[in-house]
């Protein structure tokens, strides 16, 4: 299906999210929509998929002007959208989610549908169990389910909004292979991203947006510097961060044993130094999130000890960990990190260190929110509800809410949804905290990020936790092998040596 955008405009209050957008996408193409956070990418795709309507302009499908007033309308026109957070029903089975939205719904005969489901997923090498429950799937598998569902509903255009955020390298490779199959079937794939490496590997052509405007279209093969300049209006240079790790031990795990079905983590011993950055690397579901939540008081260990600044907090709740200077930022921004319905100013009000008074000083907190919006480069206003922010701006808002007084920060995917410039800026802010003695534990699916910003790395595989790896002594290939379950024999052989050094 050929897609045309003719002079598309969209406002959100004073924000002009899309400004006279005008370009075409040919059938059978993997077309990238590239831009920094807040550039207008997701807004444009929500217009195409019927979630919102433009203030002016036209959508043209195969030469015909159409009005897409809802996602149901979009599916009727053959357009389906895969969002950053899959729109599924976790308590239900895979097959029930697969038929959601189809006429007849849950009354359809499962045996015939399961045969169709299996035949469809075989085209892409997917191996989902139709009778599994969705809440047991990884993010990558939930994406696969949504792709299959949209195709079964008749989608000829598939829009993917930041689909590689929060998934493993292996899952990304499987996703890209599936998208190439779709393009070979003459379906149109629209790939929305801010990740240059993904666009360069996958896309045939890209449109670059900046500040709501189309600033250029580029065909493959791509020049990275050209794309960066189009996205940001300037070249961006990555610098290697300097370690500021000290000698003081601020956090310690002793013989920690955790059970969280289906993962069991045993005998974890680790010491974290003041100002140190520790990266947790592994395929999704390998246990790194379980360990991180145990370090925050959100997951009670079966045995072992969690010691914070010399005090044993084993078995204490999350609020006690917060009082002792441990902060936690979850990957699920709206579900756990922010409160939908509250504005940015209200978030800064409820998280402020200011002594609570009988009446809230709205002028003070509006000024504080304006200061934090500027400091963290959030595209929004004090009265903006957090759910109306873009994914990247939600992440920046969540990071800005972390108190300055924290001695340890635990982060799940800290730069998830952030563009290159924003990611560099966020790590600069986090590293500033490290210079003041704050230590950081973080999970990331981006191995380059783990290697670049970590002083040491813990690798996870199926519940097993490696001894700390010096980030300067391990490369991307070695890290990838360990994440895939290889090279652990040497890890076990070195265990006694490590214990001797740790106890010295």
Secondary structure, DSSP 8 states (H G I E B T S, - for coil): --EEEEEEEEEETTEEEEEEEEEEE-TT-EEEEEE-TTSSHHHHHHHHTTSS--SEEEEEETTEEE---SHHHHHHTTEEEE-SS----TTSBHHHHHHTTSTTGGGS-HHHHHHHHHHHHHTTT----TTSBGGGS-HHHHHHHHHHHHHHTT-SEEEEESTTTT--HHHHHHHHHHHHHHHHTT-EEEEEES-HHHHHHH-SEEEEEETTEEEEEEESS--HHHHHHHHHSS------------S-EEEEEEEEEEEETTEEEEEEEEEEETT-EEEEE-STTSSHHHHHHHHTTSS--SEEEEEETTEE-TT--HHHHHHTTEEEE-S-IIIIIS-TT-BHHHHHHHH--S---SS--HHHHHHHHHHHHHHTT-SS-TT-BGGGS-HHHHHHHHHHTS-TT-SEEEEESTTTT--HHHHHHHHHHHHHHHHTT-EEEEE-S-HHHHHHH-SEEEEEETTEE---EEGGG--HHHHHHHHTT-SHHHHHHTHHHHHHHHH-
